[in-house]
Amino acid sequence: MGRFIADERLENILFDFLTMAGKTGEELFKRFEKGEKARKEGLRIKWDGSTSLKADRDADLSIRLDLLDKRDGIYKDVGFITEESCDGDKRSYNLGIFPNNAIVLVDGLDGTTNYINGDNDWCVSI
């Protein structure tokens, strides 16, 4: 049976997730407010038929870099999978750092279709 992350460390991780999501959400909202052209920038269809925007990829990268920067600190022994790190040719997900204690799932822009259409029902999911 695996170990659980100590309560104090988990609190730090959750606080960090909120900080990352807030920062990423602010950047997404700036683009969202610029209008339809900015929201649709870099639109492409992924191997699974879902849409991906430049905003998706930028948000994903921002969160991934934050996680990587802290992998020797609070994210030691924590793996992560991000939606936009998908390898379209192999139809698989790049698992990045993937140890055995905990996994963080990231969708930097959850609700892409709503985002494109100007609907406020989207979020950053960590």
Backbone bond lengths (Angstrom), bond angles and torsions (degrees), N, CA, C in turn:
res aa  C-N    CA-C-N  psi(-1)  N-CA   C-N-CA  omega(-1)  CA-C   N-CA-C  phi
1 M - - - 1.448 - - 1.530 108.57 -
2 G 1.345 116.70 138.88 1.455 121.65 -178.92 1.519 113.05 -73.41
3 R 1.329 114.92 164.64 1.457 120.90 177.26 1.526 109.30 -87.52
4 F 1.324 115.78 157.87 1.454 121.12 174.47 1.519 108.77 -101.78
5 I 1.321 115.99 151.55 1.461 120.93 176.89 1.525 108.24 -71.50
6 A 1.309 116.70 133.68 1.471 121.43 179.55 1.527 110.38 -56.74
7 D 1.341 116.19 146.11 1.460 121.91 -175.72 1.526 113.41 -52.84
8 E 1.327 117.56 -45.22 1.466 120.31 -177.70 1.531 110.44 -63.54
9 R 1.300 117.11 -42.86 1.452 120.66 179.26 1.527 109.94 -65.61
10 L 1.306 117.35 -40.55 1.460 121.07 179.12 1.528 110.46 -61.99
11 E 1.316 117.78 -40.86 1.464 120.71 177.09 1.525 110.51 -60.63
12 N 1.333 117.62 -42.15 1.470 121.27 178.33 1.523 111.14 -64.31
13 I 1.325 116.31 -40.53 1.460 120.55 178.94 1.529 110.11 -64.62
14 L 1.312 117.33 -46.68 1.467 120.21 -179.62 1.528 111.74 -62.61
15 F 1.319 116.92 -40.25 1.466 120.52 176.33 1.528 109.93 -62.23
16 D 1.327 116.69 -41.83 1.454 121.40 179.47 1.531 110.78 -64.50
17 F 1.343 117.19 -40.08 1.463 120.60 176.92 1.522 110.45 -59.67
18 L 1.332 116.59 -44.91 1.467 120.21 179.01 1.521 111.04 -61.25
19 T 1.318 116.58 -40.65 1.461 121.07 178.73 1.527 110.92 -64.41
20 M 1.335 116.81 -46.99 1.472 121.26 178.79 1.529 110.73 -61.68
21 A 1.324 116.89 -45.85 1.464 120.84 -179.03 1.527 110.73 -63.27
22 G 1.321 116.91 -40.02 1.464 120.75 178.50 1.514 111.88 -63.93
23 K 1.315 116.60 -46.06 1.472 121.43 179.79 1.527 110.31 -63.14
24 T 1.316 116.65 -45.71 1.454 121.43 -179.42 1.527 110.70 -66.03
25 G 1.322 116.61 -42.34 1.460 121.09 178.37 1.515 112.64 -60.74
26 E 1.324 117.20 -39.24 1.470 120.64 177.32 1.522 111.13 -61.33
27 E 1.330 116.70 -43.07 1.471 120.45 179.24 1.531 110.77 -65.43
28 L 1.320 116.58 -42.18 1.467 120.22 178.09 1.525 111.12 -63.44
29 F 1.327 116.87 -40.57 1.459 120.42 -178.20 1.531 110.96 -67.23
30 K 1.331 117.72 -36.25 1.474 120.17 176.57 1.525 110.13 -58.16
31 R 1.326 116.37 -45.15 1.467 120.77 179.24 1.534 109.92 -68.24
32 F 1.317 116.64 -41.51 1.470 122.75 -179.39 1.522 110.47 -56.04
33 E 1.329 116.90 -43.97 1.465 122.17 -177.57 1.522 113.53 -68.66
34 K 1.338 117.64 -19.70 1.469 120.84 -178.37 1.522 112.64 -73.31
35 G 1.316 117.59 -12.82 1.458 120.46 176.04 1.512 114.13 111.47
36 E 1.324 113.71 -178.84 1.467 121.80 -171.88 1.527 112.60 -59.51
37 K 1.315 117.88 -44.09 1.467 120.53 -178.08 1.531 110.75 -59.66
38 A 1.302 117.45 -44.50 1.469 121.41 179.22 1.522 111.02 -67.38
39 R 1.333 116.68 -37.65 1.470 119.97 -179.93 1.516 111.46 -67.08
40 K 1.335 118.19 -34.15 1.468 122.02 -176.42 1.531 113.25 -89.35
41 E 1.309 117.74 -0.74 1.461 120.85 -176.12 1.531 111.47 -55.06
42 G 1.332 115.05 132.89 1.463 120.71 176.03 1.516 114.58 70.87
43 L 1.325 117.88 22.54 1.462 121.76 -178.13 1.528 110.41 -61.74
44 R 1.331 115.53 129.12 1.457 120.93 172.77 1.519 109.47 -148.16
45 I 1.314 113.97 159.52 1.464 120.55 179.85 1.529 107.38 -100.42
46 K 1.336 115.34 129.25 1.466 120.88 179.31 1.521 110.42 -83.55
47 W 1.306 116.36 170.52 1.463 122.88 -176.60 1.524 112.86 -55.85
48 D 1.331 117.19 -28.09 1.469 120.20 -177.25 1.526 112.71 -92.59
49 G 1.340 117.12 5.98 1.453 121.87 178.77 1.520 114.54 90.10
50 S 1.329 117.69 -7.22 1.465 120.39 178.06 1.526 110.24 -80.79
51 T 1.322 115.60 162.14 1.461 120.24 -178.52 1.527 111.13 -94.26
52 S 1.298 113.79 152.38 1.459 121.38 175.02 1.529 107.44 -136.94
53 L 1.313 115.32 137.82 1.464 122.32 179.67 1.518 109.58 -116.24
54 K 1.309 115.78 164.94 1.459 119.04 171.33 1.525 109.14 -58.37
55 A 1.319 117.11 -37.86 1.467 121.51 178.52 1.532 110.81 -60.31
56 D 1.345 117.46 -41.55 1.471 122.00 176.05 1.524 110.43 -58.01
57 R 1.315 114.27 -51.62 1.471 119.89 -174.83 1.528 111.88 -67.56
58 D 1.329 117.29 -38.52 1.465 120.52 177.40 1.529 111.26 -65.10
59 A 1.334 116.22 -43.24 1.468 120.56 179.42 1.524 110.43 -63.90
60 D 1.319 116.46 -44.52 1.457 122.30 178.99 1.528 110.51 -59.53
61 L 1.320 116.17 -47.54 1.455 120.43 -178.78 1.523 111.58 -62.92
62 S 1.314 117.35 -42.32 1.466 121.22 179.33 1.528 111.16 -58.11
63 I 1.330 116.02 -46.39 1.468 119.97 -179.32 1.527 110.26 -68.83
64 R 1.337 117.09 -43.28 1.468 120.24 179.17 1.522 111.65 -58.60
65 L 1.326 116.70 -43.11 1.464 120.05 179.44 1.521 111.77 -64.65
66 D 1.339 116.72 -40.22 1.470 120.11 175.85 1.527 110.73 -60.02
67 L 1.335 116.90 -44.24 1.462 120.80 179.46 1.531 111.13 -64.17
68 L 1.332 116.11 -43.80 1.473 120.04 -179.62 1.517 112.23 -64.77
69 D 1.335 116.36 -38.83 1.475 120.29 -179.81 1.522 112.13 -61.30
70 K 1.320 116.54 -25.35 1.468 120.38 -175.36 1.531 112.71 -111.44
71 R 1.331 117.10 15.01 1.467 118.84 -174.39 1.519 113.44 -66.59
72 D 1.320 117.62 -21.14 1.468 119.61 175.90 1.523 111.55 -92.65
73 G 1.319 116.58 -3.26 1.466 121.80 179.53 1.519 110.26 -106.91
74 I 1.335 115.73 -116.08 1.469 118.71 -174.06 1.527 112.77 -68.79
75 Y 1.331 118.68 -17.90 1.465 120.49 179.58 1.521 113.24 -98.95
76 K 1.330 116.04 17.78 1.457 119.09 176.24 1.529 108.14 -60.91
77 D 1.307 116.96 131.59 1.470 123.50 -179.14 1.525 113.31 66.89
78 V 1.328 117.73 20.05 1.461 121.25 176.00 1.522 107.28 -115.77
79 G 1.323 116.44 126.02 1.454 121.03 177.49 1.506 110.97 -95.21
80 F 1.323 116.46 169.73 1.455 119.13 176.26 1.517 111.37 -150.32
81 I 1.316 114.02 149.51 1.454 122.99 175.79 1.521 106.13 -127.85
82 T 1.334 116.48 128.88 1.459 119.64 178.28 1.525 109.44 -117.66
83 E 1.315 115.49 142.03 1.469 120.64 -175.50 1.526 112.30 -59.10
84 E 1.305 117.34 -40.99 1.452 120.25 -174.42 1.526 113.71 -83.99
85 S 1.325 117.88 1.66 1.462 119.39 175.15 1.525 110.06 -89.70
86 C 1.331 115.17 22.39 1.457 121.65 -179.50 1.518 110.01 -70.08
87 D 1.309 116.78 136.18 1.459 123.44 176.12 1.526 107.22 -95.57
88 G 1.319 116.68 102.01 1.458 121.50 -173.95 1.512 115.00 -61.10
89 D 1.325 118.71 -31.46 1.458 120.28 -179.02 1.519 111.99 -71.71
90 K 1.307 117.20 -38.36 1.465 120.95 -176.54 1.515 112.59 -93.68
91 R 1.339 116.69 -5.65 1.462 121.33 -178.86 1.526 111.51 52.19
92 S 1.300 114.13 46.21 1.463 119.91 178.88 1.519 108.07 -142.22
93 Y 1.299 115.93 170.60 1.447 120.15 178.91 1.517 110.25 -105.02
94 N 1.321 115.71 136.18 1.453 121.94 175.98 1.522 106.75 -75.57
95 L 1.305 116.33 115.47 1.450 120.01 -173.67 1.519 113.49 -80.71
96 G 1.312 118.20 -10.41 1.462 119.78 178.18 1.518 110.81 56.38
97 I 1.300 116.60 -131.92 1.457 121.86 178.07 1.528 106.75 -79.82
98 F 1.306 117.43 123.37 1.467 119.53 -172.74 1.527 111.36 -141.74
99 P 1.327 117.61 66.12 1.463 119.25 176.61 1.531 110.99 -80.31
100 N 1.298 116.94 -168.72 1.452 119.25 -167.72 1.525 117.40 -100.12
101 N 1.305 121.44 -6.82 1.463 120.25 -173.99 1.511 114.85 -83.27
102 A 1.303 118.25 -48.62 1.457 121.72 -176.42 1.520 108.96 -152.24
103 I 1.308 115.49 153.23 1.465 121.02 178.90 1.527 107.98 -128.08
104 V 1.314 115.92 134.57 1.453 122.65 175.72 1.525 106.94 -103.50
105 L 1.331 117.03 126.26 1.456 122.39 175.82 1.518 108.43 -101.76
106 V 1.329 117.04 130.72 1.458 121.55 -174.51 1.522 110.89 -125.45
107 D 1.318 116.19 130.34 1.459 123.15 166.69 1.523 104.93 -128.33
108 G 1.321 115.33 98.69 1.459 121.33 -173.82 1.517 114.10 -59.99
109 L 1.331 116.92 -29.31 1.466 121.91 174.99 1.526 106.40 -137.46
110 D 1.293 115.76 94.69 1.458 122.80 -179.65 1.525 107.76 -91.80
111 G 1.325 116.56 116.46 1.466 121.07 -175.77 1.515 110.71 106.27
112 T 1.328 116.30 41.83 1.463 121.29 -175.68 1.525 112.56 -56.89
113 T 1.324 117.80 -43.44 1.466 120.51 -179.08 1.526 110.89 -60.99
114 N 1.315 116.83 -43.17 1.469 119.94 176.86 1.516 110.78 -62.30
115 Y 1.320 117.13 -41.98 1.462 122.81 178.92 1.536 109.45 -58.49
116 I 1.324 116.37 -49.39 1.468 121.35 179.89 1.523 110.68 -56.95
117 N 1.335 116.06 -43.70 1.468 121.53 -175.34 1.524 114.38 -80.49
118 G 1.328 117.91 0.55 1.451 120.94 178.69 1.513 114.06 81.21
119 D 1.322 116.68 13.36 1.468 122.75 178.05 1.530 108.05 -85.18
120 N 1.315 117.54 133.72 1.465 121.64 -177.45 1.525 114.47 -74.35
121 D 1.326 118.66 2.24 1.467 122.12 -176.40 1.534 110.59 -87.74
122 W 1.319 116.96 71.80 1.469 124.64 175.64 1.528 107.96 -146.13
123 C 1.308 116.36 163.30 1.463 119.00 -178.66 1.529 110.86 -158.64
124 V 1.299 115.77 176.39 1.456 123.89 171.59 1.521 105.85 -102.01
125 S 1.328 117.13 124.03 1.463 121.03 -178.62 1.519 110.38 -112.06
126 I 1.320 115.42 121.48 1.461 122.04 174.33 1.521 106.95 -128.49
